[in-house]
Amino acid sequence: MNGGDRLAGRQASATRGASAPVPRWTPVARVAVVVLAATALTASARALLPPPHAYGSPQRYLSLGVQGALMVCVVLVAVRVLDRRPASALGLPGPARGWRPLLAGALAWYAAASAGLAVLLLTGAVPPLRDPAPALALVPVFAGTLLLHALPTELLFRGYVQTNLAGRLRGWTLLSVTAAIQTASLAAVLGPPGVTGAVAQFGLALALGYLRALSGNVWMGAAVLAATSTTVLLPAHVLTGGLMATLLIGVLPPAAVVAALHRIARRHPAWLGGGGPGARR
């Protein structure tokens, strides 16, 4: 059994053991209803709200906030009515337990992204960065994206979908199916992403699913998802800097994050929030 099998297997065992009242419907039916409802509501909200003019504009945060609130409402209603269990089963502990995996996810991603950006600058692949505005906007953009988008998204897909499917699927099959569901939902809300976009979305969702199984909570994945969103703050000439820039900014950070946090979890599992569904035991 490989690492993904062991981690997701623990998530399945913890999920089965945590359920006291008998849930309504099967896990697959519950997942289908919740994902379809959340997708339809967020797509409708995105269509009705005014389009954002810039990444950090108030319109964008309004759109993200409404969509995030709808996702959270759908999940909270479903876990109470359909699953008949407390919301804590979704892997969202309070800040007292969540700050460590949150910090670990953010620091790991930014360390890897900074290393990739440094390579691009040192090799002359991209011109030097002289505008300090992206660095100044990093903290508020990260915080806003974390609260309004990343946490609701992780609560839906890694908290609800992955937790429910853990009773039927195992290992990388569980993580791959969850990632495929998220990729399809994003396509329905945002429009077809193309082959490259779909592969990138699926790969990131797969990494986030692994972090959920690794830590037992959604804080770490939410931090990584929020951090990836701040990449848009980089100048256009970096984001369109060719294959090397794509690899070092888009591919290296998620891969490095998974590798680094996996190593930390093996040595200090409790530091990353062990104890919730999917945690090491």
Secondary structure, 3 states (H helix, E strand, C coil): CCHHHHHHHHHHHHHHHHCCCCCCCCHHHHHHHHHHHHHHHHHHHHHHCCCCCCCCCHHHHHHHHHHHHHHHHHHHHHHHHCCCCCHHHHCCCCHHHHHHHHHHHHHHHHHHHHHHHHHHHHCCCCCCCCCCHHHHHHHHHHHHHHHHHHHHHHHHHHHHHHHHHCCCCCHHHHHHHHHHHHHHHHHHHHCCCHHHHHHHHHHHHHHHHHHHHHHCCCHHHHHHHHHHHHHHHCCHHHHCCCHHHHHHHHHHHHHHHHHHHHHHHHHCHHHHCCCCCCCCC
